[in-house]
C-alpha cells in the first residue's frame, strides 16, 4: 500500500485535511499526517518510507529529498514552488508538482483588498482616494493576474498587462491592454500588481530604475515573492519619491527602516497570506491529492515543474 504524507508546519484547515484524506483513502492508499512540526528532524523521520508527499510552504530541501528513499512525487499545494529543491528532486527521481490556479482568486482578492485599504488611508477616518478611473498594470498575466483584472474591471480601473509568455489576444479578449515591455507597463500605470515568480532572472528585478518610471502617486502591490524586489532600490524609491507607496503580503527585510521613516506609505501583512482562505486551502489540498492519485494510477505528470 502506497503511503501519502501531508507534511505541513502551518497546517491545512481541518476541512481540507478531511477532504485530502478522503481522496487518499478512496484510492486505497495510506494517509499520514505531520502538522506543526518544529524541527526538521521530525520531517526527515516522517519522509523515510513514504511514496508521496504534500507540502505547503515547507522546505523540501536536499536533506529532505535524500532522506525520502521511497518518494516518487512531491506536490506543493499552491502555485509557487521555490521551496522545493528541484535539482535534488530530479537527482532522486522524484516528480515535483505544483497546483496552479487553486489559490488564484484568494491572492487576487487580497491584492485588490490591500489597494482599497491603502487608498482609503487604512480606514483611519480621513479622506482617501478611489480606484475607479485609475490605471492598473498587471506584471505577469497568469491565473492570479487574470483574476485581478476581472475584479479591477468591476472597480472601473483602466487595466494594462505585460507577460511575454501569454498571447496578447488573451489579454485583449479579457478587456485588458497588452504592452510590449515592463518599462511601458510601469510608465503607464499608477498601480502595479506584481505576479512574477522568483527565479534567477526575476530576483531583485524590481528596483528603483523601473519603479521610478511610474507616474505620480505610484503604488506597488506585491503578492508574488519578496525576493523579486531589489530592496536597496525600494528604499531609494521611498526616499526620492514622497508620492510612492508599497503594499506587500510579506514584509521585506528592510521593513523596520520603512516603518521608521515612511509612516502611512506602506502596508505589510503579518505573514505570507495570499492563499490564506478556507476555499483556497481546500482547493489546493484536494488538487494535490488528486494529482498524486492520477500520477500513480495514470502516469499523469501534467503539473510537473522539474521536467
HELIX and SHEET records of a PDB file:
HELIX    1   1 UNK A   14  UNK A   26  1                                  13    
HELIX    2   2 UNK A   40  UNK A   46  1                                   7    
HELIX    3   3 UNK A   62  UNK A   67  1                                   6    
HELIX    4   4 UNK A   86  UNK A   91  1                                   6    
HELIX    5   5 UNK A  104  UNK A  119  1                                  16    
HELIX    6   6 UNK A  121  UNK A  123  5                                   3    
HELIX    7   7 UNK A  143  UNK A  154  1                                  12    
HELIX    8   8 UNK A  168  UNK A  173  1                                   6    
HELIX    9   9 UNK A  182  UNK A  188  1                                   7    
HELIX   10  10 UNK A  208  UNK A  211  1                                   4    
HELIX   11  11 UNK A  226  UNK A  228  5                                   3    
HELIX   12  12 UNK A  231  UNK A  240  1                                  10    
HELIX   13  13 UNK A  255  UNK A  261  1                                   7    
HELIX   14  14 UNK A  278  UNK A  298  1                                  21    
SHEET    1   A 5 UNK A  30  UNK A  35  0                                        
SHEET    2   A 5 UNK A   3  UNK A   8  1                                        
SHEET    3   A 5 UNK A  52  UNK A  55  1                                        
SHEET    4   A 5 UNK A  73  UNK A  76  1                                        
SHEET    5   A 5 UNK A  95  UNK A  98  1                                        
SHEET    1   B 7 UNK A 177  UNK A 178  0                                        
SHEET    2   B 7 UNK A 158  UNK A 162  1                                        
SHEET    3   B 7 UNK A 135  UNK A 139  1                                        
SHEET    4   B 7 UNK A 191  UNK A 194  1                                        
SHEET    5   B 7 UNK A 219  UNK A 222  1                                        
SHEET    6   B 7 UNK A 245  UNK A 248  1                                        
SHEET    7   B 7 UNK A 266  UNK A 268  1                                        
END                                                                             
